[in-house]
């Protein structure tokens, strides 16, 4: 692969991670989780909560993005193997 291809792939993966993280931040209600946590476990400082909640969402976004990249690679590999088998 050319160096430009590596850069393009890296930027595409970074964009996918950004999109997944943004969607998680949008759809997961942090205030509802904070209220639930404080009700069950007691008070926690908001800055500490925000740090841990953001870190958790980021790790979740990395896991989801990695899974999506892996599934895409598996699908492309199967498609390639299938096309190679048909040509023989």
Biopython code that builds the backbone (N, CA, C, O; Angstrom):
import numpy as np
from Bio.PDB.StructureBuilder import StructureBuilder

atoms = [
    (1, "UNK", "N", (0.839, -1.191, 0.000)),
    (1, "UNK", "CA", (0.000, 0.000, 0.000)),
    (1, "UNK", "C", (0.878, 1.247, 0.000)),
    (1, "UNK", "O", (1.971, 1.274, 0.564)),
    (2, "UNK", "N", (0.366, 2.245, -0.638)),
    (2, "UNK", "CA", (1.069, 3.522, -0.671)),
    (2, "UNK", "C", (0.892, 4.245, 0.662)),
    (2, "UNK", "O", (-0.088, 4.001, 1.365)),
    (3, "UNK", "N", (1.818, 5.127, 1.020)),
    (3, "UNK", "CA", (1.677, 5.885, 2.272)),
    (3, "UNK", "C", (0.370, 6.694, 2.313)),
    (3, "UNK", "O", (-0.243, 6.826, 3.372)),
    (4, "UNK", "N", (-0.043, 7.221, 1.190)),
    (4, "UNK", "CA", (-1.290, 7.998, 1.166)),
    (4, "UNK", "C", (-2.495, 7.126, 1.515)),
    (4, "UNK", "O", (-3.452, 7.598, 2.130)),
    (5, "UNK", "N", (-2.446, 5.859, 1.123)),
    (5, "UNK", "CA", (-3.529, 4.929, 1.457)),
    (5, "UNK", "C", (-3.592, 4.692, 2.957)),
    (5, "UNK", "O", (-4.676, 4.645, 3.538)),
    (6, "UNK", "N", (-2.434, 4.543, 3.583)),
    (6, "UNK", "CA", (-2.392, 4.366, 5.040)),
    (6, "UNK", "C", (-2.982, 5.589, 5.748)),
    (6, "UNK", "O", (-3.750, 5.455, 6.701)),
    (7, "UNK", "N", (-2.621, 6.757, 5.282)),
    (7, "UNK", "CA", (-3.143, 7.990, 5.889)),
    (7, "UNK", "C", (-4.649, 8.068, 5.700)),
    (7, "UNK", "O", (-5.372, 8.422, 6.631)),
    (8, "UNK", "N", (-5.127, 7.744, 4.514)),
    (8, "UNK", "CA", (-6.561, 7.764, 4.239)),
    (8, "UNK", "C", (-7.301, 6.784, 5.158)),
    (8, "UNK", "O", (-8.334, 7.127, 5.731)),
    (9, "UNK", "N", (-6.771, 5.569, 5.296)),
    (9, "UNK", "CA", (-7.410, 4.584, 6.177)),
    (9, "UNK", "C", (-7.425, 5.067, 7.624)),
    (9, "UNK", "O", (-8.431, 4.927, 8.318)),
    (10, "UNK", "N", (-6.315, 5.630, 8.074)),
    (10, "UNK", "CA", (-6.240, 6.115, 9.447)),
    (10, "UNK", "C", (-7.251, 7.230, 9.684)),
    (10, "UNK", "O", (-7.936, 7.240, 10.706)),
    (11, "UNK", "N", (-7.348, 8.172, 8.745)),
    (11, "UNK", "CA", (-8.306, 9.270, 8.888)),
    (11, "UNK", "C", (-9.747, 8.768, 8.841)),
    (11, "UNK", "O", (-10.607, 9.289, 9.551)),
    (12, "UNK", "N", (-10.014, 7.772, 8.019)),
    (12, "UNK", "CA", (-11.355, 7.187, 7.961)),
    (12, "UNK", "C", (-11.704, 6.523, 9.288)),
    (12, "UNK", "O", (-12.821, 6.677, 9.782)),
    (13, "UNK", "N", (-10.775, 5.797, 9.861)),
    (13, "UNK", "CA", (-11.012, 5.150, 11.151)),
    (13, "UNK", "C", (-11.186, 6.184, 12.263)),
    (13, "UNK", "O", (-12.025, 6.010, 13.146)),
    (14, "UNK", "N", (-10.407, 7.244, 12.222)),
    (14, "UNK", "CA", (-10.545, 8.313, 13.206)),
    (14, "UNK", "C", (-11.909, 8.995, 13.081)),
    (14, "UNK", "O", (-12.543, 9.309, 14.088)),
    (15, "UNK", "N", (-12.351, 9.219, 11.863)),
    (15, "UNK", "CA", (-13.672, 9.812, 11.643)),
    (15, "UNK", "C", (-14.765, 8.882, 12.159)),
    (15, "UNK", "O", (-15.724, 9.343, 12.779)),
    (16, "UNK", "N", (-14.632, 7.579, 11.911)),
    (16, "UNK", "CA", (-15.623, 6.615, 12.413)),
    (16, "UNK", "C", (-15.674, 6.638, 13.937)),
    (16, "UNK", "O", (-16.755, 6.602, 14.526)),
    (17, "UNK", "N", (-14.499, 6.696, 14.579)),
    (17, "UNK", "CA", (-14.450, 6.769, 16.039)),
    (17, "UNK", "C", (-15.125, 8.035, 16.548)),
    (17, "UNK", "O", (-15.853, 7.997, 17.541)),
    (18, "UNK", "N", (-14.891, 9.143, 15.881)),
    (18, "UNK", "CA", (-15.500, 10.413, 16.274)),
    (18, "UNK", "C", (-17.017, 10.353, 16.149)),
    (18, "UNK", "O", (-17.735, 10.832, 17.026)),
    (19, "UNK", "N", (-17.497, 9.772, 15.075)),
    (19, "UNK", "CA", (-18.945, 9.657, 14.867)),
    (19, "UNK", "C", (-19.574, 8.761, 15.933)),
    (19, "UNK", "O", (-20.609, 9.107, 16.503)),
    (20, "UNK", "N", (-18.957, 7.619, 16.203)),
    (20, "UNK", "CA", (-19.500, 6.699, 17.215)),
    (20, "UNK", "C", (-19.505, 7.363, 18.591)),
    (20, "UNK", "O", (-20.492, 7.260, 19.320)),
    (21, "UNK", "N", (-18.418, 8.040, 18.956)),
    (21, "UNK", "CA", (-18.348, 8.717, 20.255)),
    (21, "UNK", "C", (-19.403, 9.818, 20.357)),
    (21, "UNK", "O", (-20.048, 9.971, 21.395)),
    (22, "UNK", "N", (-19.576, 10.575, 19.293)),
    (22, "UNK", "CA", (-20.576, 11.645, 19.288)),
    (22, "UNK", "C", (-21.975, 11.074, 19.446)),
    (22, "UNK", "O", (-22.788, 11.622, 20.190)),
    (23, "UNK", "N", (-22.264, 9.984, 18.758)),
    (23, "UNK", "CA", (-23.587, 9.356, 18.890)),
    (23, "UNK", "C", (-23.812, 8.812, 20.299)),
    (23, "UNK", "O", (-24.912, 8.926, 20.841)),
    (24, "UNK", "N", (-22.780, 8.226, 20.890)),
    (24, "UNK", "CA", (-22.917, 7.740, 22.264)),
    (24, "UNK", "C", (-23.178, 8.893, 23.227)),
    (24, "UNK", "O", (-24.027, 8.783, 24.112)),
    (25, "UNK", "N", (-22.456, 9.990, 23.061)),
    (25, "UNK", "CA", (-22.664, 11.156, 23.925)),
    (25, "UNK", "C", (-24.070, 11.727, 23.749)),
    (25, "UNK", "O", (-24.672, 12.217, 24.704)),
    (26, "UNK", "N", (-24.575, 11.664, 22.549)),
    (26, "UNK", "CA", (-25.900, 12.230, 22.272)),
    (26, "UNK", "C", (-27.017, 11.343, 22.827)),
    (26, "UNK", "O", (-27.986, 11.850, 23.393)),
    (27, "UNK", "N", (-26.886, 10.024, 22.668)),
    (27, "UNK", "CA", (-27.988, 9.128, 23.013)),
    (27, "UNK", "C", (-27.939, 8.580, 24.437)),
    (27, "UNK", "O", (-28.960, 8.099, 24.928)),
    (28, "UNK", "N", (-26.813, 8.630, 25.108)),
    (28, "UNK", "CA", (-26.738, 8.113, 26.482)),
    (28, "UNK", "C", (-26.861, 9.290, 27.436)),
    (28, "UNK", "O", (-25.999, 10.168, 27.465)),
    (29, "UNK", "N", (-27.928, 9.307, 28.211)),
    (29, "UNK", "CA", (-28.196, 10.452, 29.103)),
    (29, "UNK", "C", (-27.311, 10.425, 30.349)),
    (29, "UNK", "O", (-27.554, 9.652, 31.275)),
    (30, "UNK", "N", (-26.286, 11.273, 30.364)),
    (30, "UNK", "CA", (-25.369, 11.280, 31.502)),
    (30, "UNK", "C", (-26.032, 11.762, 32.781)),
    (30, "UNK", "O", (-25.704, 11.271, 33.861)),
    (31, "UNK", "N", (-26.952, 12.704, 32.688)),
    (31, "UNK", "CA", (-27.619, 13.199, 33.891)),
    (31, "UNK", "C", (-28.512, 12.132, 34.520)),
    (31, "UNK", "O", (-28.615, 12.056, 35.745)),
    (32, "UNK", "N", (-29.150, 11.317, 33.703)),
    (32, "UNK", "CA", (-29.980, 10.236, 34.231)),
    (32, "UNK", "C", (-29.106, 9.194, 34.932)),
    (32, "UNK", "O", (-29.468, 8.700, 36.000)),
    (33, "UNK", "N", (-27.964, 8.858, 34.338)),
    (33, "UNK", "CA", (-27.044, 7.916, 34.978)),
    (33, "UNK", "C", (-26.478, 8.488, 36.273)),
    (33, "UNK", "O", (-26.322, 7.763, 37.256)),
    (34, "UNK", "N", (-26.170, 9.783, 36.280)),
    (34, "UNK", "CA", (-25.656, 10.425, 37.491)),
    (34, "UNK", "C", (-26.704, 10.374, 38.604)),
    (34, "UNK", "O", (-26.378, 10.066, 39.751)),
    (35, "UNK", "N", (-27.941, 10.671, 38.274)),
    (35, "UNK", "CA", (-29.015, 10.617, 39.269)),
    (35, "UNK", "C", (-29.183, 9.195, 39.805)),
    (35, "UNK", "O", (-29.354, 9.000, 41.009)),
    (36, "UNK", "N", (-29.135, 8.209, 38.921)),
    (36, "UNK", "CA", (-29.252, 6.812, 39.341)),
    (36, "UNK", "C", (-28.082, 6.419, 40.239)),
    (36, "UNK", "O", (-28.279, 5.759, 41.260)),
    (37, "UNK", "N", (-26.871, 6.818, 39.867)),
    (37, "UNK", "CA", (-25.681, 6.482, 40.650)),
    (37, "UNK", "C", (-25.767, 7.103, 42.038)),
    (37, "UNK", "O", (-25.505, 6.434, 43.038)),
    (38, "UNK", "N", (-26.133, 8.379, 42.102)),
    (38, "UNK", "CA", (-26.217, 9.052, 43.405)),
    (38, "UNK", "C", (-27.320, 8.467, 44.266)),
    (38, "UNK", "O", (-27.184, 8.409, 45.488)),
    (39, "UNK", "N", (-28.405, 8.035, 43.653)),
    (39, "UNK", "CA", (-29.499, 7.425, 44.409)),
    (39, "UNK", "C", (-29.080, 6.097, 45.018)),
    (39, "UNK", "O", (-29.467, 5.775, 46.142)),
    (40, "UNK", "N", (-28.295, 5.328, 44.283)),
    (40, "UNK", "CA", (-27.905, 3.992, 44.745)),
    (40, "UNK", "C", (-26.605, 3.952, 45.541)),
    (40, "UNK", "O", (-26.466, 3.135, 46.451)),
    (41, "UNK", "N", (-25.649, 4.826, 45.209)),
    (41, "UNK", "CA", (-24.327, 4.728, 45.822)),
    (41, "UNK", "C", (-23.882, 5.967, 46.586)),
    (41, "UNK", "O", (-22.832, 5.947, 47.227)),
    (42, "UNK", "N", (-24.640, 7.018, 46.531)),
    (42, "UNK", "CA", (-24.274, 8.226, 47.250)),
    (42, "UNK", "C", (-23.686, 9.281, 46.337)),
    (42, "UNK", "O", (-23.574, 9.097, 45.125)),
    (43, "UNK", "N", (-23.316, 10.388, 46.950)),
    (43, "UNK", "CA", (-22.853, 11.559, 46.207)),
    (43, "UNK", "C", (-21.488, 11.316, 45.569)),
    (43, "UNK", "O", (-20.625, 10.652, 46.142)),
    (44, "UNK", "N", (-21.317, 11.865, 44.382)),
    (44, "UNK", "CA", (-20.030, 11.866, 43.694)),
    (44, "UNK", "C", (-19.857, 13.247, 43.073)),
    (44, "UNK", "O", (-20.819, 13.828, 42.571)),
    (45, "UNK", "N", (-18.648, 13.770, 43.105)),
    (45, "UNK", "CA", (-18.399, 15.089, 42.528)),
    (45, "UNK", "C", (-18.629, 15.040, 41.020)),
    (45, "UNK", "O", (-18.287, 14.065, 40.351)),
    (46, "UNK", "N", (-19.215, 16.115, 40.508)),
    (46, "UNK", "CA", (-19.537, 16.135, 39.077)),
    (46, "UNK", "C", (-18.299, 16.047, 38.195)),
    (46, "UNK", "O", (-18.326, 15.392, 37.153)),
    (47, "UNK", "N", (-17.224, 16.694, 38.598)),
    (47, "UNK", "CA", (-16.015, 16.632, 37.759)),
    (47, "UNK", "C", (-15.476, 15.209, 37.685)),
    (47, "UNK", "O", (-15.035, 14.754, 36.630)),
    (48, "UNK", "N", (-15.517, 14.518, 38.809)),
    (48, "UNK", "CA", (-15.059, 13.122, 38.806)),
    (48, "UNK", "C", (-16.003, 12.259, 37.976)),
    (48, "UNK", "O", (-15.562, 11.389, 37.225)),
    (49, "UNK", "N", (-17.310, 12.507, 38.116)),
    (49, "UNK", "CA", (-18.296, 11.762, 37.338)),
    (49, "UNK", "C", (-18.074, 11.993, 35.844)),
    (49, "UNK", "O", (-18.055, 11.041, 35.063)),
    (50, "UNK", "N", (-17.908, 13.249, 35.451)),
    (50, "UNK", "CA", (-17.724, 13.576, 34.036)),
    (50, "UNK", "C", (-16.483, 12.901, 33.466)),
    (50, "UNK", "O", (-16.502, 12.412, 32.336)),
    (51, "UNK", "N", (-15.401, 12.874, 34.249)),
    (51, "UNK", "CA", (-14.173, 12.229, 33.782)),
    (51, "UNK", "C", (-14.390, 10.739, 33.536)),
    (51, "UNK", "O", (-14.028, 10.218, 32.481)),
    (52, "UNK", "N", (-14.980, 10.060, 34.512)),
    (52, "UNK", "CA", (-15.187, 8.615, 34.375)),
    (52, "UNK", "C", (-16.232, 8.287, 33.327)),
    (52, "UNK", "O", (-16.085, 7.314, 32.588)),
    (53, "UNK", "N", (-17.276, 9.078, 33.256)),
    (53, "UNK", "CA", (-18.326, 8.832, 32.272)),
    (53, "UNK", "C", (-17.781, 9.037, 30.863)),
    (53, "UNK", "O", (-18.042, 8.226, 29.975)),
    (54, "UNK", "N", (-17.037, 10.102, 30.654)),
    (54, "UNK", "CA", (-16.452, 10.372, 29.335)),
    (54, "UNK", "C", (-15.450, 9.288, 28.954)),
    (54, "UNK", "O", (-15.424, 8.838, 27.808)),
    (55, "UNK", "N", (-14.630, 8.869, 29.908)),
    (55, "UNK", "CA", (-13.651, 7.821, 29.642)),
    (55, "UNK", "C", (-14.343, 6.510, 29.276)),
    (55, "UNK", "O", (-13.921, 5.816, 28.351)),
    (56, "UNK", "N", (-15.399, 6.177, 30.000)),
    (56, "UNK", "CA", (-16.158, 4.967, 29.708)),
    (56, "UNK", "C", (-16.772, 5.033, 28.315)),
    (56, "UNK", "O", (-16.711, 4.062, 27.561)),
    (57, "UNK", "N", (-17.365, 6.179, 27.970)),
    (57, "UNK", "CA", (-17.941, 6.329, 26.631)),
    (57, "UNK", "C", (-16.867, 6.229, 25.556)),
    (57, "UNK", "O", (-17.104, 5.656, 24.493)),
    (58, "UNK", "N", (-15.699, 6.778, 25.824)),
    (58, "UNK", "CA", (-14.620, 6.721, 24.847)),
    (58, "UNK", "C", (-14.150, 5.285, 24.628)),
    (58, "UNK", "O", (-13.951, 4.868, 23.487)),
    (59, "UNK", "N", (-13.970, 4.530, 25.707)),
    (59, "UNK", "CA", (-13.577, 3.127, 25.562)),
    (59, "UNK", "C", (-14.660, 2.318, 24.851)),
    (59, "UNK", "O", (-14.353, 1.442, 24.043)),
    (60, "UNK", "N", (-15.915, 2.609, 25.151)),
    (60, "UNK", "CA", (-17.023, 1.944, 24.461)),
    (60, "UNK", "C", (-17.008, 2.287, 22.973)),
    (60, "UNK", "O", (-17.250, 1.418, 22.135)),
    (61, "UNK", "N", (-16.727, 3.537, 22.642)),
    (61, "UNK", "CA", (-16.647, 3.956, 21.239)),
    (61, "UNK", "C", (-15.498, 3.247, 20.528)),
    (61, "UNK", "O", (-15.636, 2.843, 19.374)),
    (62, "UNK", "N", (-14.366, 3.096, 21.214)),
    (62, "UNK", "CA", (-13.231, 2.378, 20.624)),
    (62, "UNK", "C", (-13.611, 0.923, 20.359)),
    (62, "UNK", "O", (-13.293, 0.379, 19.302)),
    (63, "UNK", "N", (-14.287, 0.298, 21.310)),
    (63, "UNK", "CA", (-14.692, -1.100, 21.141)),
    (63, "UNK", "C", (-15.677, -1.250, 19.977)),
    (63, "UNK", "O", (-15.535, -2.162, 19.162)),
    (64, "UNK", "N", (-16.658, -0.375, 19.896)),
    (64, "UNK", "CA", (-17.650, -0.448, 18.820)),
    (64, "UNK", "C", (-16.991, -0.190, 17.466)),
    (64, "UNK", "O", (-17.270, -0.897, 16.498)),
    (65, "UNK", "N", (-16.131, 0.806, 17.392)),
    (65, "UNK", "CA", (-15.441, 1.113, 16.136)),
    (65, "UNK", "C", (-14.545, -0.038, 15.711)),
    (65, "UNK", "O", (-14.505, -0.387, 14.532)),
    (66, "UNK", "N", (-13.827, -0.631, 16.655)),
    (66, "UNK", "CA", (-12.970, -1.776, 16.336)),
    (66, "UNK", "C", (-13.800, -2.945, 15.821)),
    (66, "UNK", "O", (-13.403, -3.618, 14.870)),
    (67, "UNK", "N", (-14.939, -3.186, 16.437)),
    (67, "UNK", "CA", (-15.828, -4.256, 15.989)),
    (67, "UNK", "C", (-16.339, -3.981, 14.574)),
    (67, "UNK", "O", (-16.376, -4.888, 13.743)),
    (68, "UNK", "N", (-16.729, -2.748, 14.299)),
    (68, "UNK", "CA", (-17.209, -2.399, 12.961)),
    (68, "UNK", "C", (-16.111, -2.552, 11.916)),
    (68, "UNK", "O", (-16.370, -3.040, 10.816)),
    (69, "UNK", "N", (-14.893, -2.143, 12.245)),
    (69, "UNK", "CA", (-13.771, -2.293, 11.318)),
    (69, "UNK", "C", (-13.488, -3.772, 11.079)),
    (69, "UNK", "O", (-13.241, -4.178, 9.943)),
    (70, "UNK", "N", (-13.522, -4.571, 12.124)),
    (70, "UNK", "CA", (-13.281, -6.007, 11.995)),
    (70, "UNK", "C", (-14.354, -6.665, 11.139)),
    (70, "UNK", "O", (-14.038, -7.468, 10.261)),
    (71, "UNK", "N", (-15.625, -6.333, 11.384)),
    (71, "UNK", "CA", (-16.714, -6.905, 10.587)),
    (71, "UNK", "C", (-16.594, -6.509, 9.118)),
    (71, "UNK", "O", (-16.847, -7.322, 8.229)),
    (72, "UNK", "N", (-16.210, -5.270, 8.867)),
    (72, "UNK", "CA", (-16.013, -4.814, 7.489)),
    (72, "UNK", "C", (-14.874, -5.589, 6.824)),
    (72, "UNK", "O", (-14.990, -5.990, 5.666)),
    (73, "UNK", "N", (-13.794, -5.795, 7.541)),
    (73, "UNK", "CA", (-12.654, -6.542, 6.990)),
    (73, "UNK", "C", (-13.039, -7.990, 6.706)),
    (73, "UNK", "O", (-12.647, -8.539, 5.676)),
    (74, "UNK", "N", (-13.797, -8.615, 7.601)),
    (74, "UNK", "CA", (-14.227, -10.001, 7.389)),
    (74, "UNK", "C", (-15.146, -10.087, 6.169)),
    (74, "UNK", "O", (-15.011, -11.001, 5.355)),
    (75, "UNK", "N", (-16.066, -9.154, 6.041)),
    (75, "UNK", "CA", (-16.981, -9.161, 4.895)),
    (75, "UNK", "C", (-16.225, -8.967, 3.585)),
    (75, "UNK", "O", (-16.514, -9.634, 2.591)),
    (76, "UNK", "N", (-15.260, -8.054, 3.585)),
    (76, "UNK", "CA", (-14.471, -7.822, 2.367)),
    (76, "UNK", "C", (-13.619, -9.038, 2.027)),
    (76, "UNK", "O", (-13.450, -9.364, 0.852)),
    (77, "UNK", "N", (-13.083, -9.710, 3.041)),
    (77, "UNK", "CA", (-12.273, -10.889, 2.801)),
    (77, "UNK", "C", (-13.124, -12.029, 2.221)),
    (77, "UNK", "O", (-12.693, -12.727, 1.302)),
    (78, "UNK", "N", (-14.321, -12.207, 2.760)),
    (78, "UNK", "CA", (-15.224, -13.239, 2.225)),
    (78, "UNK", "C", (-15.607, -12.927, 0.786)),
    (78, "UNK", "O", (-15.655, -13.819, -0.061)),
    (79, "UNK", "N", (-15.877, -11.665, 0.518)),
    (79, "UNK", "CA", (-16.230, -11.263, -0.841)),
    (79, "UNK", "C", (-15.061, -11.524, -1.789)),
    (79, "UNK", "O", (-15.263, -11.997, -2.907)),
    (80, "UNK", "N", (-13.839, -11.218, -1.348)),
    (80, "UNK", "CA", (-12.662, -11.432, -2.173)),
    (80, "UNK", "C", (-12.434, -12.924, -2.430)),
    (80, "UNK", "O", (-12.137, -13.327, -3.554)),
    (81, "UNK", "N", (-12.574, -13.741, -1.377)),
    (81, "UNK", "CA", (-12.389, -15.185, -1.538)),
    (81, "UNK", "C", (-13.444, -15.765, -2.468)),
    (81, "UNK", "O", (-13.148, -16.644, -3.278)),
    (82, "UNK", "N", (-14.670, -15.276, -2.352)),
    (82, "UNK", "CA", (-15.752, -15.749, -3.210)),
    (82, "UNK", "C", (-15.470, -15.387, -4.664)),
    (82, "UNK", "O", (-15.691, -16.206, -5.557)),
    (83, "UNK", "N", (-14.991, -14.183, -4.911)),
    (83, "UNK", "CA", (-14.691, -13.778, -6.280)),
    (83, "UNK", "C", (-13.501, -14.566, -6.840)),
    (83, "UNK", "O", (-13.460, -14.843, -8.039)),
    (84, "UNK", "N", (-12.548, -14.924, -6.001)),
    (84, "UNK", "CA", (-11.406, -15.724, -6.444)),
    (84, "UNK", "C", (-11.834, -17.148, -6.788)),
    (84, "UNK", "O", (-11.307, -17.754, -7.720)),
    (85, "UNK", "N", (-12.781, -17.669, -6.039)),
    (85, "UNK", "CA", (-13.286, -19.028, -6.288)),
    (85, "UNK", "C", (-14.110, -19.113, -7.556)),
    (85, "UNK", "O", (-14.105, -20.146, -8.225)),
    (86, "UNK", "N", (-14.814, -18.054, -7.899)),
    (86, "UNK", "CA", (-15.643, -18.047, -9.101)),
    (86, "UNK", "C", (-14.789, -17.932, -10.359)),
    (86, "UNK", "O", (-15.199, -18.402, -11.420)),
    (87, "UNK", "N", (-13.610, -17.316, -10.264)),
    (87, "UNK", "CA", (-12.771, -17.097, -11.433)),
    (87, "UNK", "C", (-11.965, -18.346, -11.800)),
    (87, "UNK", "O", (-11.457, -18.433, -12.918)),
    (88, "UNK", "N", (-11.840, -19.289, -10.908)),
    (88, "UNK", "CA", (-11.021, -20.459, -11.176)),
    (88, "UNK", "C", (-11.792, -21.520, -11.940)),
    (88, "UNK", "O", (-11.245, -22.578, -12.249)),
]
sb = StructureBuilder()
sb.init_structure("model")
sb.init_model(0)
sb.init_chain("A")
sb.init_seg("    ")
for serial, (resi, resn, name, xyz) in enumerate(atoms, 1):
    if name == "N":
        sb.init_residue(resn, " ", resi, " ")
    sb.init_atom(name, np.array(xyz, "f"), 0.0, 1.0, " ", f" {name:<3s}", serial, name[0])
structure = sb.get_structure()
